[in-house]
């Protein structure tokens, strides 16, 4: 795999709006090239038998139990709202009507 030149690293730093010193550019050049070398090794692995959506760990939501608790009184909530209409808090629209 082709390695990144110093010019490539400077260009990426410019795109990311990073002001890097000469020493930082040298360090990042080595680190980015090391990452690309590691990717090249991984790219050689035979993955034809692995489904594209395979996960290394099971995905599961961790949720707490619902517990009924007293809520704030409507009047107390509306007292803190900058604007309200009856029992509803009025907020600025964020979508255009079509």
C-alpha positions as CSV (number, residue, x, y, z in Angstrom):
1,X,0.0,0.0,0.0
2,X,1.3,3.5,-0.8
3,X,2.5,5.5,2.1
4,X,1.6,9.1,2.8
5,X,4.1,11.8,2.0
6,X,4.8,14.8,4.2
7,X,2.8,16.9,1.7
8,X,-0.2,14.5,2.1
9,X,-0.1,14.9,5.9
10,X,0.2,18.7,5.5
11,X,-2.8,18.7,3.2
12,X,-4.9,16.6,5.6
13,X,-4.0,18.8,8.5
14,X,-5.0,21.9,6.4
15,X,-8.4,20.3,5.5
16,X,-9.0,19.6,9.2
17,X,-7.9,23.1,10.0
18,X,-5.1,21.9,12.3
19,X,-2.1,24.2,12.8
20,X,0.7,21.6,13.3
21,X,4.3,22.3,14.1
22,X,7.1,20.6,12.1
23,X,7.6,18.1,15.0
24,X,3.8,17.2,15.1
25,X,3.8,16.8,11.3
26,X,6.7,14.3,11.5
27,X,5.0,12.4,14.3
28,X,1.6,12.2,12.5
29,X,3.3,11.2,9.3
30,X,4.7,8.2,11.0
31,X,1.5,7.4,12.9
32,X,-0.7,7.7,9.8
33,X,1.6,5.5,7.8
34,X,1.6,2.9,10.6
35,X,-2.2,2.9,10.5
36,X,-2.2,2.4,6.7
37,X,0.3,-0.5,7.1
38,X,-1.9,-2.2,9.7
39,X,-4.9,-1.7,7.4
40,X,-3.0,-3.4,4.5
41,X,-2.4,-6.4,6.8
42,X,-6.1,-6.6,7.7
43,X,-7.1,-6.2,4.1
44,X,-5.3,-9.5,3.3
45,X,-7.6,-11.5,5.6
46,X,-10.1,-13.8,4.0
47,X,-13.5,-12.5,5.0
48,X,-15.7,-14.1,2.3
49,X,-17.4,-16.3,4.8
50,X,-18.2,-13.5,7.2
51,X,-21.6,-11.8,6.7
52,X,-21.2,-8.0,6.2
53,X,-23.4,-7.3,9.2
54,X,-21.7,-9.7,11.6
55,X,-20.9,-8.3,15.1
56,X,-18.1,-9.3,17.4
57,X,-20.3,-8.9,20.4
58,X,-24.1,-9.2,20.9
59,X,-25.9,-5.9,20.7
60,X,-28.4,-5.4,23.4
61,X,-30.0,-2.3,25.0
62,X,-29.3,-1.9,28.7
63,X,-32.3,-0.2,30.1
64,X,-33.3,0.6,33.7
65,X,-36.7,-0.5,35.0
66,X,-39.5,2.0,34.7
67,X,-40.4,3.4,38.1
68,X,-43.5,5.5,38.7
69,X,-42.5,8.7,40.5
70,X,-44.4,11.9,41.3
71,X,-44.0,14.5,38.6
72,X,-43.9,18.3,38.7
73,X,-47.2,20.1,38.8
74,X,-48.2,21.6,35.5
75,X,-48.3,25.1,37.0
76,X,-44.7,24.8,38.3
77,X,-43.5,23.7,34.8
78,X,-45.4,26.5,33.0
79,X,-44.0,29.1,35.5
80,X,-40.5,28.4,34.1
81,X,-41.6,28.4,30.4
82,X,-40.9,31.6,28.4
83,X,-44.3,31.2,26.7
84,X,-47.2,28.9,27.0
85,X,-50.7,28.4,25.6
86,X,-53.0,26.8,28.1
87,X,-51.2,23.8,29.5
88,X,-48.7,23.6,26.6
89,X,-45.3,25.1,26.3
90,X,-44.9,27.2,23.1
91,X,-41.6,26.8,21.3
92,X,-40.3,28.3,18.0
93,X,-41.0,26.3,14.9
94,X,-38.0,24.5,13.4
95,X,-39.6,23.1,10.3
96,X,-41.1,25.1,7.4
97,X,-44.7,24.5,6.6
98,X,-45.2,23.1,3.1
